[in-house]
Amino acid sequence: MPHTLGIDSSTQSCSAIIIDTDSGTIVAEASVNFGERLPQYNAPSGFIPDAPDGEVHADPCMWLDALDLLLSELGQKCDLSQVSAISGAGQQHGSVYLKSDWFDWIKKLDTKQSLADQLKPILSRPTSPIWMDSSTGEECREIATAVGGDETVCAKSGSIAIERFTGPQIRRFYKNDPDAYAETARIHLVSSFLCSVLSGADAPIDTGDGAGMNLLNIQNWQWDSELLNATAPDLGSKLAAVASGHTTTGTIAPYFVEKYGFTAQTPITIFTGDNPSSLVGMGASQPGKVVISLGTSDTFFAAMPGVVADPQGCGHVFGNPAGGSMSLQCFVNGSLAREAVKDKFSYNWDAFTAAFDATPAGNNGNVMLPFFMPEISPRVNLGEPRLQGTDEFESWQDADAAVRAGVEGQFINMKLRTDWMQLATDVVYITGGASKNDAIAQVIADIFQVKVQRLAVSGSVGLGGAMRAANQTFGISLEALGDVFCRAYLDSTIEPKADAQTYAANAAIIDALLG
């Protein structure tokens, strides 16, 4: 029975899932919360708090200690010698900086010492900037200026120069500590760093995570010399090679065989970023399936049929670990905006939902751009929502119309801002807290004019790793694995009720309100 292991090193925890591909069952799961289990790192939420100037860093030794704890706990739940293949993912945009000793150290891990104790002396930078870091605005501008502007950066790398992306983080390190930068022989992402440790060899960076660096050219999936030169000197020699998601990086290091009972020669598939892995783990790695995650911010991501960058520079293009490319776009005004409309009228969630029964699709032409905070899709700071419709509606006197307008405005804007992806969508999968609301799901179905399904998937990042390991090692198709492990609720399909013209006028108003 092929058992495959997927590892997810996220912002707050390191988790694992083992699946049995024959029986279609989950064999075991485990998770190590950084703040709870490793308090010595003073990172209660997975990062070092209260750093100046927008810096958000974590200690890479914490990730290694968590990996040791995770595998020890997992070994108490199942026989790790039965694991036949491994892959995984790391939080995107985090980076690890290593001295030249790295290349020898990784080959001779010693079971008499912890991973963290062995690694600490060879870090050229003691902490790692992660995706929450906002300290590199100046470096983003410098990189963009050097290559001809943000449009050029976006066309090359799939995103404009972004503060949390790895390239600007590297540039800031080079500027602030040139001696430590010169001492750095290898810069890894969280994903490729952990893959290297498990493989006992310097692993490549995959196209999914690599595209979140502002350094990888999405047209040829190779490091872009112009972007490298704009970022820091001699950077190309410090980065690992780039490889596709269909790459076996090697076999498990003896350290893990001796310490945790894995079978020698267990193959390891290249790790990827958490978002690309989640795409696989939600069964959406093939074009035609879109995932909308409804959380504090709403996130839209999908496999793309081709490679095209957002001409407005709001969305992102990453490599798809299943092959080709994927897109991701974030909308800041998500659940908090829905809650803000609800609270304006002292509604509870039952009353909020009932408002949709009292109003028609299209809302009789009452339209809201529900931006309660600065938005990044598109990049605007309006200060407050904009409304157009009846006098009663515009003065916030029509509660039910405002509730519907807020939700319709969110997803009309989402559809308008994601048209650049050139998707032919067959189904929208929804997840996150608000996905349980039938009224919101119906609005999404009506606006996108496709069926909507809720996904019964938890831990999609780790699951994506386990599925990719099974695909690469045993040739089991991701579609077949998705049919088994990424089931939609049987009674949760929502079909469109409104026709395609219902929102045409409202969409034009949304664009005008942005103007």
SEZA-891197 format. One line per field, with one value per residue (C-alpha): residue number from 1; residue in one letter; x, y, z. Coordinates in Angstrom, 2 decimals, always signed. Example, Ala and Ser with C-alpha at 12.3 -4.5 7.8 and 13.67 -1.06 7.14 Angstrom:
! SEZA-891197
kolti: 1  2
guse: a  s
c1: +12.30  +13.67
c2: -4.50  -1.06
c3: +7.80  +7.14
//
This chain:
! SEZA-891197
kolti: 1  2  3  4  5  6  7  8  9  10  11  12  13  14  15  16  17  18  19  20  21  22  23  24  25  26  27  28  29  30  31  32  33  34  35  36  37  38  39  40  41  42  43  44  45  46  47  48  49  50  51  52  53  54  55  56  57  58  59  60  61  62  63  64  65  66  67  68  69  70  71  72  73  74  75  76  77  78  79  80  81  82  83  84  85  86  87  88  89  90  91  92  93  94  95  96  97  98  99  100  101  102  103  104  105  106  107  108  109  110  111  112  113  114  115  116  117  118  119  120  121  122  123  124  125  126  127  128  129  130  131  132  133  134  135  136  137  138  139  140  141  142  143  144  145  146  147  148  149  150  151  152  153  154  155  156  157  158  159  160  161  162  163  164  165  166  167  168  169  170  171  172  173  174  175  176  177  178  179  180  181  182  183  184  185  186  187  188  189  190  191  192  193  194  195  196  197  198  199  200  201  202  203  204  205  206  207  208  209  210  211  212  213  214  215  216  217  218  219  220  221  222  223  224  225  226  227  228  229  230  231  232  233  234  235  236  237  238  239  240  241  242  243  244  245  246  247  248  249  250  251  252  253  254  255  256  257  258  259  260  261  262  263  264  265  266  267  268  269  270  271  272  273  274  275  276  277  278  279  280  281  282  283  284  285  286  287  288  289  290  291  292  293  294  295  296  297  298  299  300  301  302  303  304  305  306  307  308  309  310  311  312  313  314  315  316  317  318  319  320  321  322  323  324  325  326  327  328  329  330  331  332  333  334  335  336  337  338  339  340  341  342  343  344  345  346  347  348  349  350  351  352  353  354  355  356  357  358  359  360  361  362  363  364  365  366  367  368  369  370  371  372  373  374  375  376  377  378  379  380  381  382  383  384  385  386  387  388  389  390  391  392  393  394  395  396  397  398  399  400  401  402  403  404  405  406  407  408  409  410  411  412  413  414  415  416  417  418  419  420  421  422  423  424  425  426  427  428  429  430  431  432  433  434  435  436  437  438  439  440  441  442  443  444  445  446  447  448  449  450  451  452  453  454  455  456  457  458  459  460  461  462  463  464  465  466  467  468  469  470  471  472  473  474  475  476  477  478  479  480  481  482  483  484  485  486  487  488  489  490  491  492  493  494  495  496  497  498  499  500  501  502  503  504  505  506  507  508  509  510  511  512  513  514  515
guse: m  p  h  t  l  g  i  d  s  s  t  q  s  c  s  a  i  i  i  d  t  d  s  g  t  i  v  a  e  a  s  v  n  f  g  e  r  l  p  q  y  n  a  p  s  g  f  i  p  d  a  p  d  g  e  v  h  a  d  p  c  m  w  l  d  a  l  d  l  l  l  s  e  l  g  q  k  c  d  l  s  q  v  s  a  i  s  g  a  g  q  q  h  g  s  v  y  l  k  s  d  w  f  d  w  i  k  k  l  d  t  k  q  s  l  a  d  q  l  k  p  i  l  s  r  p  t  s  p  i  w  m  d  s  s  t  g  e  e  c  r  e  i  a  t  a  v  g  g  d  e  t  v  c  a  k  s  g  s  i  a  i  e  r  f  t  g  p  q  i  r  r  f  y  k  n  d  p  d  a  y  a  e  t  a  r  i  h  l  v  s  s  f  l  c  s  v  l  s  g  a  d  a  p  i  d  t  g  d  g  a  g  m  n  l  l  n  i  q  n  w  q  w  d  s  e  l  l  n  a  t  a  p  d  l  g  s  k  l  a  a  v  a  s  g  h  t  t  t  g  t  i  a  p  y  f  v  e  k  y  g  f  t  a  q  t  p  i  t  i  f  t  g  d  n  p  s  s  l  v  g  m  g  a  s  q  p  g  k  v  v  i  s  l  g  t  s  d  t  f  f  a  a  m  p  g  v  v  a  d  p  q  g  c  g  h  v  f  g  n  p  a  g  g  s  m  s  l  q  c  f  v  n  g  s  l  a  r  e  a  v  k  d  k  f  s  y  n  w  d  a  f  t  a  a  f  d  a  t  p  a  g  n  n  g  n  v  m  l  p  f  f  m  p  e  i  s  p  r  v  n  l  g  e  p  r  l  q  g  t  d  e  f  e  s  w  q  d  a  d  a  a  v  r  a  g  v  e  g  q  f  i  n  m  k  l  r  t  d  w  m  q  l  a  t  d  v  v  y  i  t  g  g  a  s  k  n  d  a  i  a  q  v  i  a  d  i  f  q  v  k  v  q  r  l  a  v  s  g  s  v  g  l  g  g  a  m  r  a  a  n  q  t  f  g  i  s  l  e  a  l  g  d  v  f  c  r  a  y  l  d  s  t  i  e  p  k  a  d  a  q  t  y  a  a  n  a  a  i  i  d  a  l  l  g
c1: +0.00  +1.82  +1.88  +3.00  +3.96  +3.19  +4.83  +3.58  +5.89  +3.54  +3.74  +2.57  +3.17  +4.77  +2.27  +2.27  -0.22  +0.30  -2.14  -2.75  -3.28  -4.70  -7.46  -7.97  -7.60  -5.58  -3.15  -1.93  -1.67  +0.45  +1.21  +3.68  +2.63  +5.73  +4.49  +3.15  +5.81  +8.92  +8.51  +12.29  +12.18  +9.90  +7.69  +4.14  +2.62  +5.51  +7.58  +9.66  +7.34  +7.91  +10.75  +11.40  +10.73  +8.21  +10.61  +9.02  +11.54  +11.61  +14.45  +15.13  +16.39  +12.81  +11.63  +14.24  +13.35  +9.72  +10.60  +12.37  +9.39  +6.92  +8.58  +8.99  +5.28  +4.30  +6.41  +4.37  +1.19  +2.28  +5.17  +7.30  +9.08  +5.85  +6.23  +7.21  +7.43  +7.69  +7.06  +5.86  +5.73  +6.86  +5.37  +6.05  +8.62  +10.59  +14.34  +17.32  +20.93  +23.82  +27.62  +29.71  +29.86  +26.24  +27.28  +29.31  +26.97  +23.93  +25.69  +26.66  +23.82  +24.61  +21.85  +23.67  +22.78  +19.56  +19.20  +19.03  +22.23  +24.09  +22.80  +23.07  +26.84  +26.49  +23.78  +25.16  +21.97  +20.63  +16.98  +14.82  +12.50  +9.05  +6.01  +4.70  +7.80  +7.04  +10.45  +11.60  +9.60  +12.76  +14.34  +11.23  +11.45  +15.17  +14.68  +11.79  +13.73  +16.77  +14.82  +12.48  +9.52  +7.01  +5.44  +8.74  +9.17  +5.63  +5.99  +9.22  +8.49  +4.69  +4.35  +5.38  +8.17  +6.51  +7.88  +7.37  +8.94  +12.41  +14.28  +13.69  +14.48  +17.81  +18.59  +17.94  +20.23  +22.97  +22.65  +22.44  +25.04  +27.31  +29.88  +27.30  +25.91  +29.41  +29.76  +26.49  +27.07  +23.47  +20.08  +17.19  +13.45  +11.73  +10.53  +13.87  +15.70  +13.57  +13.67  +17.47  +17.58  +15.33  +17.25  +20.70  +21.61  +21.33  +17.86  +16.64  +13.92  +10.69  +8.93  +5.92  +7.81  +10.58  +8.13  +7.38  +10.82  +10.71  +13.74  +12.35  +11.34  +7.89  +8.39  +11.31  +11.21  +14.86  +16.54  +16.33  +19.77  +18.38  +16.38  +19.33  +21.66  +19.10  +18.81  +22.34  +25.81  +26.76  +23.25  +22.95  +25.78  +24.05  +20.74  +20.01  +18.96  +15.29  +13.31  +9.73  +7.33  +7.96  +11.43  +12.79  +15.46  +16.99  +16.28  +15.83  +18.98  +20.40  +19.70  +15.96  +16.36  +18.40  +16.47  +12.85  +12.75  +12.14  +13.18  +16.47  +16.19  +12.69  +12.34  +11.64  +9.78  +10.80  +8.99  +6.93  +5.26  +2.17  -0.16  +0.88  +0.67  -2.80  -3.91  -3.01  -4.46  -7.80  -8.00  -7.69  -4.30  -5.85  -7.30  -11.05  -11.22  -11.02  -10.59  -11.95  -10.92  -13.21  -11.29  -10.16  -8.96  -10.54  -8.11  -8.70  -6.37  -6.41  -4.36  -3.83  -4.07  -1.11  +1.37  +0.20  +0.92  -1.65  -1.36  -2.57  +0.07  -2.41  -2.33  +0.53  +1.73  +3.52  +4.61  +2.01  +3.67  +1.47  +2.94  +2.47  +1.42  -1.07  -2.43  -3.20  -4.87  -5.73  -8.64  -8.11  -11.76  -13.05  -14.85  -14.13  -15.94  -18.93  -18.95  -18.70  -21.88  -23.66  -22.65  -23.83  -27.39  -26.81  -27.70  -26.69  -25.59  -29.11  -30.50  -27.59  -28.44  -32.17  -31.45  -30.71  -34.21  -35.66  -33.70  -33.28  -30.06  -28.74  -30.27  -32.48  -29.40  -28.18  -24.41  -21.66  -17.90  -17.37  -13.83  -13.62  -9.81  -7.15  -7.53  -4.80  -7.06  -7.15  -4.72  -6.92  -7.47  -10.97  -11.40  -14.93  -17.33  -18.91  -22.61  -24.80  -28.55  -31.68  -31.52  -32.49  -29.73  -27.02  -27.82  -27.46  -31.17  -31.91  -30.29  -31.17  -30.10  -26.81  -26.09  -26.67  -24.80  -21.76  -21.44  -22.31  -19.79  -17.04  -17.50  -18.22  -14.91  -13.25  -14.48  -13.40  -9.92  -9.32  -10.42  -6.76  -6.14  -8.09  -9.71  -12.44  -13.99  -16.03  -16.44  -15.60  -14.54  -15.10  -13.48  -13.05  -15.55  -17.94  -18.16  -20.74  -23.22  -25.58  -26.54  -22.92  -22.30  -25.31  -24.02  -20.66  -22.42  -24.57  -21.70  -19.21  -21.97  -20.67  -21.54  -20.05  -19.02  -17.75  -14.66  -14.47  -10.70  -8.65  -4.88  -4.77  -1.09  +0.19  -2.30  -1.00  +2.50  +1.36  -0.54  +2.43  +4.71  +2.29  +2.05  +5.79  +6.85  +4.01  +2.53  -0.92  -2.66  -3.45  -6.98  -7.53  -6.06  -8.22  -11.37  -10.57  -9.01  -10.57  -14.26  -16.87  -19.83  -22.39  -25.24  -23.31  -23.42  -24.93  -26.01  -26.40  -29.92  -29.40  -28.55  -25.33  -26.83  -28.01  -24.80  -23.65  -24.86  -23.67  -20.19  -20.03  -21.03  -18.32  -15.71  -17.10  -17.02  -13.34  -12.69
c2: +0.00  +3.17  +5.69  +9.20  +12.02  +15.71  +18.37  +21.95  +24.49  +27.44  +30.75  +29.44  +25.69  +22.73  +20.01  +16.65  +14.26  +10.69  +9.25  +5.69  +5.95  +2.40  +2.76  +6.50  +7.18  +9.42  +7.31  +9.93  +13.67  +15.74  +19.41  +21.45  +24.98  +27.15  +29.44  +26.67  +24.00  +26.13  +29.10  +29.57  +31.31  +34.07  +33.82  +33.28  +33.66  +32.13  +35.28  +37.62  +40.41  +44.15  +44.48  +48.03  +49.48  +46.89  +43.96  +40.57  +37.75  +34.21  +32.00  +29.16  +27.04  +27.11  +25.47  +22.74  +22.08  +21.87  +19.35  +17.13  +17.37  +16.74  +13.57  +12.25  +12.77  +11.33  +8.24  +7.59  +7.50  +5.26  +3.25  +5.72  +2.85  +2.43  +5.89  +5.40  +8.99  +12.50  +16.08  +19.27  +23.04  +26.12  +29.54  +31.57  +34.39  +33.41  +33.08  +31.44  +32.65  +30.17  +30.14  +27.92  +25.25  +24.49  +22.33  +19.99  +20.13  +19.03  +15.81  +14.65  +15.33  +13.86  +12.10  +12.83  +16.51  +18.30  +19.79  +23.29  +22.92  +21.72  +24.44  +27.53  +28.11  +28.16  +30.81  +33.99  +35.77  +34.64  +35.28  +34.95  +37.62  +36.15  +37.09  +39.58  +41.81  +45.30  +46.93  +46.96  +49.72  +51.60  +48.45  +47.70  +51.14  +50.73  +47.38  +48.70  +51.81  +49.76  +47.61  +50.25  +50.31  +48.06  +47.07  +45.50  +43.74  +42.37  +41.24  +39.43  +37.99  +37.76  +40.41  +44.00  +44.51  +43.55  +44.33  +40.82  +39.11  +37.63  +39.77  +43.07  +41.32  +40.17  +43.67  +45.16  +42.57  +43.38  +47.12  +46.90  +44.18  +43.83  +41.75  +39.14  +39.16  +38.51  +35.62  +34.10  +31.19  +29.99  +31.66  +29.23  +29.64  +27.96  +25.23  +24.47  +24.76  +22.08  +19.93  +20.16  +19.09  +16.09  +15.13  +15.62  +17.58  +21.14  +21.08  +23.26  +25.90  +25.00  +27.33  +27.72  +29.19  +30.67  +32.94  +34.63  +36.26  +38.95  +37.14  +34.35  +34.97  +33.41  +33.08  +30.64  +29.71  +30.66  +33.29  +36.62  +38.21  +41.77  +41.28  +39.57  +42.45  +45.01  +43.21  +42.45  +41.65  +38.06  +36.96  +34.26  +32.26  +32.32  +30.87  +27.21  +26.01  +26.24  +23.06  +22.15  +20.52  +17.19  +16.80  +14.20  +15.94  +12.74  +10.29  +10.80  +11.60  +8.92  +11.21  +10.61  +6.90  +6.34  +8.71  +8.23  +4.90  +5.98  +3.49  +4.27  +5.47  +6.93  +9.46  +13.12  +15.29  +18.94  +21.15  +24.15  +27.18  +26.91  +28.51  +26.27  +23.23  +24.25  +24.48  +20.80  +19.86  +21.38  +19.37  +22.48  +21.97  +21.68  +24.69  +25.11  +24.99  +28.17  +28.39  +31.36  +31.43  +33.64  +34.89  +38.15  +38.84  +37.00  +35.11  +33.94  +31.38  +29.03  +27.02  +29.08  +27.77  +29.92  +32.42  +36.02  +38.71  +41.13  +44.37  +46.27  +44.66  +43.55  +39.78  +37.30  +34.48  +31.48  +28.18  +25.44  +22.43  +20.24  +21.94  +25.31  +28.33  +29.46  +32.81  +34.27  +37.52  +38.90  +41.20  +42.94  +43.88  +40.39  +39.11  +42.26  +44.32  +41.97  +42.25  +46.05  +46.27  +43.88  +45.90  +49.19  +47.92  +45.90  +42.76  +39.31  +36.80  +35.35  +38.78  +39.37  +36.16  +36.91  +40.20  +38.24  +36.73  +40.23  +41.61  +40.47  +39.58  +42.82  +44.71  +46.95  +48.86  +49.67  +49.21  +49.43  +49.44  +48.04  +49.17  +49.93  +49.90  +50.42  +47.81  +46.17  +44.78  +47.44  +49.58  +52.36  +54.08  +55.54  +56.05  +54.63  +52.64  +54.26  +53.80  +54.51  +53.92  +55.26  +58.13  +55.77  +53.35  +55.99  +57.37  +53.92  +53.73  +50.53  +47.81  +44.78  +46.48  +47.50  +43.93  +42.57  +45.45  +44.88  +41.22  +41.76  +44.60  +42.38  +39.65  +41.90  +43.60  +40.19  +39.07  +42.31  +42.18  +38.53  +38.65  +39.16  +35.50  +34.43  +31.51  +29.27  +28.37  +25.19  +25.31  +27.59  +25.88  +27.98  +27.56  +29.57  +30.68  +32.62  +29.71  +28.13  +30.91  +29.78  +33.35  +34.39  +31.21  +31.99  +35.48  +34.00  +31.48  +34.21  +36.63  +34.07  +32.15  +28.74  +26.19  +26.68  +23.86  +23.83  +21.78  +19.27  +19.68  +20.68  +20.94  +21.40  +22.45  +19.23  +17.17  +18.76  +17.63  +14.05  +14.00  +15.37  +12.74  +10.01  +11.52  +11.86  +8.56  +6.22  +7.96  +8.30  +11.22  +14.28  +14.21  +10.68  +11.61  +14.73  +12.70  +10.69  +13.18  +16.52  +15.66  +18.37  +18.07  +15.97  +18.42  +21.63  +22.39  +25.84  +26.53  +30.05  +31.44  +34.86  +35.20  +36.63  +40.11  +40.60  +42.27  +43.96  +47.43  +46.99  +46.05  +49.26  +51.24  +49.53  +50.58  +54.12  +54.32  +53.40  +56.14
c3: +0.00  -1.13  +1.71  +0.80  +3.13  +2.62  +4.81  +5.25  +6.91  +7.30  +9.15  +12.52  +12.41  +10.69  +9.78  +8.04  +6.49  +5.30  +2.78  +1.55  -2.19  -2.47  +0.10  -0.40  +3.32  +5.58  +7.61  +10.07  +10.68  +13.05  +13.64  +15.69  +16.56  +16.80  +19.57  +21.76  +21.28  +20.80  +23.16  +23.38  +20.00  +21.35  +18.28  +19.61  +16.13  +14.22  +13.77  +15.92  +17.13  +17.42  +14.91  +13.61  +10.16  +9.05  +9.40  +10.05  +10.51  +11.88  +13.05  +10.57  +13.48  +14.76  +11.53  +11.93  +15.56  +14.50  +11.78  +14.34  +16.70  +13.89  +12.64  +16.17  +16.82  +13.45  +14.12  +17.26  +15.18  +12.32  +10.90  +8.93  +7.18  +5.19  +3.64  +0.01  -1.22  +0.24  -0.86  +0.72  +0.77  +2.67  +3.28  +0.15  +0.03  +3.16  +2.58  +4.33  +4.01  +4.29  +4.30  +2.05  +4.80  +3.86  +0.93  +3.16  +6.16  +4.20  +3.17  +6.68  +9.11  +12.51  +14.45  +17.72  +17.32  +16.46  +13.01  +14.48  +16.53  +13.45  +11.17  +13.35  +12.84  +9.06  +8.82  +7.28  +8.33  +11.71  +10.90  +7.80  +6.38  +5.69  +3.61  +6.18  +5.94  +4.57  +5.02  +1.39  -0.30  -1.27  -2.69  -4.76  -6.31  -7.00  -8.74  -10.83  -11.85  -12.85  -15.33  -16.72  -14.34  -12.64  -15.96  -17.00  -13.65  -13.92  -17.52  -16.66  -13.21  -13.12  -10.39  -9.89  -7.35  -4.06  -0.59  +0.77  -2.27  -1.92  -4.45  -2.64  +0.65  -0.75  -1.99  +1.45  +3.03  +0.52  +1.19  +4.98  +5.59  +2.54  +4.43  +5.46  +1.93  +0.54  +3.00  +1.76  -0.60  -0.96  -0.60  -0.26  +0.07  +3.01  +0.64  -1.01  +2.32  +3.97  +0.84  +0.93  +4.57  +3.96  +0.81  +2.29  -0.83  -2.12  -3.69  -6.56  -6.26  -8.04  -10.48  -8.18  -5.25  -7.38  -9.17  -5.85  -5.81  -8.54  -9.99  -12.18  -15.80  -16.31  -20.06  -19.82  -16.09  -15.60  -13.45  -15.28  -15.61  -15.73  -12.53  -10.82  -11.69  -10.48  -7.15  -5.89  -7.28  -8.03  -7.06  -9.72  -8.17  -4.78  -5.99  -6.58  -10.00  -11.02  -11.67  -12.49  -10.06  -11.82  -10.32  -7.92  -5.84  -4.46  -1.67  +2.04  +4.03  +6.35  +9.32  +8.94  +8.23  +11.39  +13.65  +12.59  +10.80  +7.21  +4.56  +2.82  -0.77  -0.25  -3.11  -2.43  -4.93  -5.09  -2.56  -3.66  -2.08  +0.09  -2.47  -5.39  -3.11  -1.97  -5.61  -5.99  -2.60  -3.55  -6.76  -8.92  -10.59  -14.08  -15.98  -15.68  -11.88  -9.82  -6.05  -4.11  -0.46  +1.61  +4.61  +6.18  +2.67  -0.25  -2.51  -6.07  -7.60  -10.55  -12.99  -16.14  -19.70  -20.76  -19.34  -19.17  -16.58  -15.16  -17.17  -14.10  -11.89  -9.20  -9.69  -9.56  -11.79  -10.29  -11.73  -11.36  -9.72  -11.92  -15.02  -16.68  -14.65  -12.05  -10.99  -7.61  -6.68  -3.26  -2.37  +0.96  +1.51  +2.21  +5.29  +7.30  +4.66  +4.74  +8.51  +8.36  +6.25  +8.61  +11.65  +10.15  +10.62  +13.80  +11.85  +12.99  +10.37  +10.07  +9.24  +6.86  +4.99  +4.96  +3.14  -0.02  -0.02  +0.23  -2.75  -6.38  -8.18  -9.58  -6.63  -8.79  -9.88  -6.35  -6.50  -3.88  -4.12  -0.60  +0.15  +3.87  +3.81  +1.13  -1.60  -3.70  -6.47  -7.82  -5.85  -4.46  -1.15  -1.23  +2.50  +2.53  +0.32  -2.72  -3.42  -6.43  -6.57  -4.93  -2.47  +0.33  -0.65  -1.04  +2.44  +4.02  +4.83  +2.88  +4.94  +2.80  -0.42  +1.21  +2.31  -1.19  -2.82  -0.64  -1.58  -5.25  -5.41  -4.03  -6.60  -9.57  -8.77  -8.39  -11.80  -13.47  -11.90  -12.83  -16.48  -17.44  -16.59  -19.70  -17.90  -19.25  -15.92  -15.44  -11.66  -8.75  -5.53  -2.43  +0.95  +4.14  +6.76  +4.51  +2.05  +4.37  +3.54  +0.75  -0.16  -0.76  -2.73  -4.93  -5.69  -6.76  -9.03  -10.60  -11.22  -12.55  -14.39  -13.34  -10.70  -7.26  -4.93  -1.37  -0.76  +2.08  +2.30  +5.32  +5.30  +1.54  +1.54  +3.13  +1.14  -2.05  -1.08  -0.46  -3.77  -5.70  -4.16  -5.28  -8.75  -9.26  -7.70  -8.67  -11.72  -10.15  -11.86  -9.79  -11.18  -9.88  -6.51  -6.41  -7.05  -3.91  -1.51  -2.58  -2.47  -2.70  -0.36  -2.18  -1.58  -2.01  -5.73  -6.37  -9.95  -11.41  -11.28  -12.82  -16.51  -17.91  -18.46  -14.89  -13.76  -16.96  -15.96  -12.37  -13.60  -15.62  -12.52  -10.44  -12.99  -13.02  -9.20  -9.34  -11.89
//
